[in-house]
Amino acid sequence: MYAVILTGGKQYRVSVDDEIFIEKLEGEAGQDVKFDQVLALSDDSGMVTGKDAAKANVAGTIVKQGKNKKIDIVQYKAKKGYRRKAGHRQPYTKVRITAINA
């Protein structure tokens, strides 16, 4: 069984015991979170979307808060001695999915 959830403006396909990196959520490690925006559910009987999927929710536990891998932007001009490096680290939350409640 899996579900498609919407959080932080992005969609994630999750199953029980998956660990996902999502946009930063409020809370500490070990705290439970609930995702109410379920877009689709799939199990052995088939796929459910729309209002039927919206009635479901997905439960998870925050594993850790942190920063994501750094993205580097490098500018370079040959023979001019010009080098510039800038970066960005997006805050994230690592969440372990514990249950899909349909």
Secondary structure, 3 states (H helix, E strand, C coil): CEEEEEECCEEEEECCCCEEEEECCCCCCCCEEEECCEEEEEECCEEEECHHHHCCEEEEEEEEEEECCCEEEEEEECCCCEEEEEEECCEEEEEEEEEEEC
